[in-house]
Amino acid sequence: MRTILILNPVAGNTPIAETQGTGETNEEAILRGLRAYGIEPDVWYTTLEDAGEGLAKKAADVLSPWGR
């Protein structure tokens, strides 16, 4: 199964998080957790030009079983 993970590389930590880390360590932890379940996602990053909406639409098109 193909999976796409969209991350914001400049997002800060949430104050309610149990642990605080850098964006890099957070990404590593997310990937490690997914890999523990056999999920190897494509990682896409938001930019100033695309805060995620365009990436989400693109991911939906890419992952659609109807191959838009």
Protein Blocks (a to p, Z undefined) as FASTA:
>chain_A
ZZdddddfkbccdfkbfbdcdfklmmmmmmmmmmmnopacddddddfklgolmmmmmmmm
mmpmnlZZ
